[in-house]
Amino acid sequence: MGYTIITATVKAVHFTTDFEKVSEELSKLVTDAIGQGWEPQGGVAIGLTQATHQPFMFQAMVRN
């Protein structure tokens, strides 16, 4: 069984966070991974990078 985390970094635009754009980017990445045999596990999560505290979204994926 394989396990991977797909991430997409959220860009701050004019002091706001564009979660809509990054969710579209993550959706495309996850859809591509599904086409390669990966399956999403759980829901999408949001985190912060340690160095710059920049938000990102991620999705855990597994495949047999």
TIMI-2910 file (N, C-alpha, C, CB; in pm, 1 decimal, decimal comma, always signed):
<rs>
+----------+----------+----------+----------+----------+----------+----------+----------+----------+----------+----------+----------+------+
!      n_x !      n_y !      n_z !     ca_x !     ca_y !     ca_z !      c_x !      c_y !      c_z !     cb_x !     cb_y !     cb_z ! resn !
+----------+----------+----------+----------+----------+----------+----------+----------+----------+----------+----------+----------+------+
!    +85,3 !   -117,8 !     +0,0 !     +0,0 !     +0,0 !     +0,0 !    +89,6 !   +123,6 !     +0,0 !    -96,9 !     +0,0 !   +123,0 !  Met !
!    +54,3 !   +223,2 !    -79,8 !   +125,8 !   +350,3 !    -85,0 !    +47,3 !   +459,7 !    -15,8 !   +154,4 !   +389,8 !   -229,1 !  Gly !
!   +118,3 !   +559,5 !    +32,8 !    +56,5 !   +671,8 !   +102,4 !   +126,3 !   +799,1 !    +58,2 !    +64,2 !   +654,2 !   +257,4 !  Tyr !
!    +49,7 !   +902,0 !    +28,6 !   +107,8 !  +1030,0 !     -8,8 !    +18,9 !  +1143,1 !    +41,3 !   +126,7 !  +1039,0 !   -161,8 !  Thr !
!    +76,8 !  +1260,0 !    +50,9 !     +3,0 !  +1381,4 !    +85,9 !    +16,1 !  +1476,6 !    -32,7 !    +57,4 !  +1447,3 !   +220,0 !  Ile !
!    -95,7 !  +1524,4 !    -85,1 !    -96,0 !  +1622,8 !   -193,1 !   -121,7 !  +1758,4 !   -129,9 !   -203,7 !  +1589,0 !   -303,2 !  Ile !
!    -35,8 !  +1856,6 !   -161,0 !    -51,8 !  +1989,5 !   -102,1 !    -63,5 !  +2097,0 !   -209,4 !    +65,5 !  +2021,0 !     -9,6 !  Thr !
!   -131,1 !  +2202,7 !   -175,3 !   -141,0 !  +2321,6 !   -259,8 !   -125,9 !  +2442,2 !   -167,8 !   -277,9 !  +2326,0 !   -340,3 !  Ala !
!    -33,2 !  +2530,5 !   -199,1 !     -6,0 !  +2646,5 !   -114,4 !   -102,5 !  +2759,9 !   -146,3 !   +139,0 !  +2693,6 !   -132,2 !  Thr !
!   -155,1 !  +2820,2 !    -42,1 !   -248,2 !  +2931,9 !    -55,1 !   -168,0 !  +3060,1 !    -71,7 !   -343,2 !  +2941,1 !    +68,1 !  Val !
!   -199,2 !  +3138,2 !   -172,5 !   -132,6 !  +3266,4 !   -194,7 !   -214,6 !  +3378,4 !   -131,4 !   -112,3 !  +3292,7 !   -346,3 !  Lys !
!   -147,2 !  +3466,0 !    -60,3 !   -214,7 !  +3582,4 !     -2,9 !   -218,0 !  +3692,3 !   -108,7 !   -142,8 !  +3631,9 !   +127,7 !  Ala !
!   -334,8 !  +3745,5 !   -134,3 !   -351,3 !  +3849,9 !   -234,8 !   -412,7 !  +3972,2 !   -166,5 !   -440,8 !  +3800,6 !   -354,3 !  Val !
!   -339,6 !  +4083,3 !   -166,4 !   -388,2 !  +4208,5 !   -106,6 !   -438,5 !  +4186,4 !    +37,1 !   -501,1 !  +4268,5 !   -193,4 !  His !
!   -360,0 !  +4116,9 !   +115,7 !   -389,8 !  +4092,6 !   +256,3 !   -510,9 !  +4002,5 !   +278,6 !   -412,0 !  +4222,9 !   +325,7 !  Phe !
!   -556,1 !  +3933,2 !   +176,4 !   -662,0 !  +3834,0 !   +193,5 !   -607,6 !  +3699,8 !   +146,4 !   -792,1 !  +3873,8 !   +114,6 !  Thr !
!   -671,2 !  +3594,1 !   +185,4 !   -627,5 !  +3460,3 !   +148,3 !   -723,8 !  +3403,9 !    +45,8 !   -618,3 !  +3367,8 !   +272,1 !  Thr !
!   -670,1 !  +3357,3 !    -66,5 !   -752,1 !  +3309,0 !   -177,8 !   -773,4 !  +3157,8 !   -168,3 !   -686,6 !  +3344,9 !   -312,4 !  Asp !
!   -857,8 !  +3115,9 !    -72,2 !   -884,7 !  +2974,2 !    -54,5 !   -961,7 !  +2916,0 !   -172,7 !   -962,0 !  +2951,7 !    +73,9 !  Phe !
!  -1041,3 !  +2997,0 !   -240,0 !  -1116,6 !  +2946,3 !   -354,9 !  -1021,8 !  +2899,4 !   -465,3 !  -1211,9 !  +3054,9 !   -409,2 !  Glu !
!   -921,8 !  +2980,3 !   -495,5 !   -827,5 !  +2944,0 !   -601,1 !   -746,6 !  +2820,6 !   -563,1 !   -733,6 !  +3060,9 !   -630,9 !  Lys !
!   -699,1 !  +2815,6 !   -440,0 !   -617,0 !  +2701,2 !   -400,2 !   -700,7 !  +2573,5 !   -391,9 !   -549,3 !  +2728,8 !   -265,2 !  Val !
!   -827,9 !  +2584,7 !   -356,6 !   -912,0 !  +2464,8 !   -354,2 !   -933,1 !  +2411,1 !   -495,0 !  -1047,6 !  +2495,0 !   -288,2 !  Ser !
!   -941,1 !  +2499,4 !   -593,6 !   -951,0 !  +2454,6 !   -733,2 !   -821,1 !  +2385,2 !   -775,9 !   -981,6 !  +2574,7 !   -827,4 !  Glu !
!   -706,5 !  +2441,2 !   -735,8 !   -577,0 !  +2381,2 !   -768,2 !   -563,9 !  +2242,8 !   -703,6 !   -461,8 !  +2473,2 !   -721,6 !  Glu !
!   -601,4 !  +2233,2 !   -575,5 !   -593,9 !  +2105,7 !   -505,4 !   -689,8 !  +2004,8 !   -568,0 !   -625,5 !  +2124,4 !   -356,1 !  Leu !
!   -807,1 !  +2049,9 !   -607,4 !   -904,1 !  +1961,4 !   -672,2 !   -846,1 !  +1899,3 !   -798,9 !  -1032,4 !  +2038,2 !   -705,5 !  Ser !
!   -777,2 !  +1979,5 !   -878,2 !   -715,4 !  +1927,6 !  -1000,6 !   -606,7 !  +1825,9 !   -968,0 !   -656,7 !  +2042,3 !  -1083,9 !  Lys !
!   -523,7 !  +1855,2 !   -866,7 !   -417,4 !  +1763,3 !   -827,1 !   -475,0 !  +1630,5 !   -776,5 !   -329,5 !  +1827,6 !   -719,0 !  Leu !
!   -581,3 !  +1637,8 !   -696,5 !   -644,1 !  +1517,0 !   -642,9 !   -710,5 !  +1437,4 !   -755,5 !   -748,0 !  +1553,4 !   -534,0 !  Val !
!   -777,1 !  +1505,2 !   -846,9 !   -840,0 !  +1437,0 !   -960,3 !   -735,8 !  +1364,0 !  -1044,7 !   -917,2 !  +1537,5 !  -1047,2 !  Thr !
!   -621,7 !  +1427,8 !  -1068,6 !   -513,2 !  +1362,4 !  -1142,3 !   -463,1 !  +1238,7 !  -1067,2 !   -396,9 !  +1461,2 !  -1165,6 !  Asp !
!   -448,5 !  +1251,5 !   -935,6 !   -401,0 !  +1138,8 !   -855,3 !   -501,1 !  +1023,8 !   -856,1 !   -374,3 !  +1183,5 !   -711,8 !  Ala !
!   -629,6 !  +1054,4 !   -852,5 !   -732,7 !   +950,4 !   -859,4 !   -719,6 !   +874,0 !   -991,0 !   -875,0 !  +1012,1 !   -846,1 !  Ile !
!   -692,4 !   +945,8 !  -1099,9 !   -671,6 !   +883,4 !  -1230,2 !   -551,6 !   +789,3 !  -1231,9 !   -653,8 !   +989,6 !  -1335,4 !  Gly !
!   -458,0 !   +808,3 !  -1137,4 !   -339,0 !   +724,0 !  -1126,9 !   -356,8 !   +612,1 !  -1023,8 !   -218,0 !   +809,2 !  -1090,5 !  Gln !
!   -479,4 !   +597,2 !   -974,1 !   -508,3 !   +488,4 !   -881,4 !   -507,3 !   +524,2 !   -734,3 !   -412,7 !   +382,0 !   -902,9 !  Gly !
!   -484,1 !   +651,7 !   -700,0 !   -485,5 !   +694,6 !   -560,9 !   -629,7 !   +718,0 !   -515,4 !   -400,7 !   +822,8 !   -542,2 !  Trp !
!   -657,0 !   +697,9 !   -386,6 !   -789,5 !   +721,5 !   -328,7 !   -776,5 !   +819,6 !   -212,4 !   -854,5 !   +587,7 !   -281,1 !  Glu !
!   -862,7 !   +922,6 !   -207,9 !   -858,3 !  +1018,1 !    -97,1 !   -894,1 !   +949,9 !    +34,9 !   -954,0 !  +1135,7 !   -123,7 !  Pro !
!   -831,0 !   +993,0 !   +141,3 !   -859,4 !   +943,1 !   +275,8 !   -895,0 !  +1060,8 !   +364,5 !   -738,3 !   +864,4 !   +334,0 !  Gln !
!  -1015,9 !  +1060,8 !   +417,1 !  -1058,8 !  +1171,1 !   +502,4 !  -1086,6 !  +1296,3 !   +420,7 !   -953,3 !  +1200,3 !   +608,4 !  Gly !
!  -1094,5 !  +1407,7 !   +487,3 !  -1125,1 !  +1533,4 !   +420,2 !  -1002,6 !  +1617,7 !   +395,0 !  -1223,1 !  +1611,7 !   +500,6 !  Gly !
!  -1023,1 !  +1729,0 !   +329,7 !   -916,3 !  +1825,5 !   +304,0 !   -886,0 !  +1898,3 !   +435,3 !   -956,7 !  +1927,1 !   +190,2 !  Val !
!   -758,7 !  +1922,5 !   +460,4 !   -717,1 !  +1993,2 !   +581,2 !   -638,8 !  +2118,8 !   +543,2 !   -631,8 !  +1901,1 !   +672,2 !  Ala !
!   -631,9 !  +2211,2 !   +636,5 !   -557,2 !  +2335,2 !   +616,8 !   -449,2 !  +2342,9 !   +724,5 !   -651,8 !  +2460,8 !   +622,2 !  Ile !
!   -328,4 !  +2381,2 !   +684,6 !   -217,6 !  +2394,4 !   +778,5 !   -141,4 !  +2523,3 !   +752,3 !   -123,3 !  +2273,6 !   +768,5 !  Gly !
!    -36,7 !  +2546,4 !   +830,5 !    +50,6 !  +2662,6 !   +813,5 !   +194,3 !  +2613,1 !   +802,0 !    +35,3 !  +2763,6 !   +932,5 !  Leu !
!   +270,6 !  +2669,6 !   +707,1 !   +412,3 !  +2635,9 !   +698,1 !   +481,6 !  +2688,1 !   +823,6 !   +477,1 !  +2695,8 !   +568,3 !  Thr !
!   +584,8 !  +2617,8 !   +868,0 !   +652,7 !  +2657,9 !   +991,5 !   +732,3 !  +2787,1 !   +975,8 !   +744,8 !  +2547,3 !  +1037,6 !  Gln !
!   +803,4 !  +2800,4 !   +865,3 !   +893,0 !  +2915,6 !   +849,4 !   +818,8 !  +3046,4 !   +825,2 !   +988,2 !  +2890,9 !   +735,3 !  Ala !
!   +722,9 !  +3045,0 !   +732,3 !   +656,6 !  +3170,2 !   +692,8 !   +512,1 !  +3179,8 !   +738,6 !   +661,4 !  +3185,1 !   +543,8 !  Thr !
!   +461,9 !  +3076,1 !   +800,5 !   +321,4 !  +3070,9 !   +844,9 !   +224,7 !  +3095,1 !   +730,3 !   +296,6 !  +3173,8 !   +954,8 !  His !
!   +262,4 !  +3047,6 !   +611,5 !   +176,0 !  +3060,0 !   +494,6 !    +78,0 !  +2942,7 !   +493,1 !   +260,0 !  +3064,4 !   +362,8 !  Gln !
!    -52,3 !  +2969,4 !   +478,9 !   -148,8 !  +2859,9 !   +479,9 !   -135,5 !  +2770,6 !   +356,9 !   -290,0 !  +2915,2 !   +488,2 !  Pro !
!   -170,0 !  +2643,0 !   +374,4 !   -177,1 !  +2550,2 !   +262,5 !   -288,7 !  +2450,6 !   +288,8 !    -41,6 !  +2477,4 !   +240,9 !  Phe !
!   -337,4 !  +2388,3 !   +182,6 !   -441,1 !  +2285,6 !   +193,7 !   -379,5 !  +2153,7 !   +151,6 !   -567,1 !  +2320,0 !   +106,1 !  Met !
!   -423,8 !  +2045,0 !   +215,2 !   -369,1 !  +1915,9 !   +176,6 !   -473,2 !  +1804,9 !   +187,4 !   -248,6 !  +1882,6 !   +262,5 !  Phe !
!   -445,5 !  +1696,0 !   +114,7 !   -534,2 !  +1580,3 !   +108,8 !   -448,2 !  +1455,0 !   +117,3 !   -621,1 !  +1580,8 !    -21,8 !  Gln !
!   -476,2 !  +1367,4 !   +211,0 !   -407,3 !  +1239,3 !   +221,4 !   -464,9 !  +1144,9 !   +115,2 !   -422,1 !  +1178,4 !   +365,7 !  Ala !
!   -376,6 !  +1065,3 !    +53,0 !   -417,7 !   +971,4 !    -51,6 !   -347,6 !   +836,6 !    -27,0 !   -383,3 !  +1027,7 !   -195,0 !  Met !
!   -416,2 !   +726,1 !    -58,7 !   -357,2 !   +592,0 !    -49,6 !   -387,2 !   +516,2 !   -178,3 !   -411,9 !   +514,0 !    +74,7 !  Val !
!   -305,2 !   +413,7 !   -203,7 !   -337,2 !   +321,0 !   -311,7 !   -275,4 !   +186,1 !   -279,8 !   -286,6 !   +374,3 !   -448,9 !  Arg !
!   -338,8 !    +83,0 !   -331,4 !   -289,8 !    -53,8 !   -310,2 !   -194,2 !    -93,4 !   -420,1 !   -406,1 !   -153,2 !   -303,6 !  Asn !
+----------+----------+----------+----------+----------+----------+----------+----------+----------+----------+----------+----------+------+
</rs>
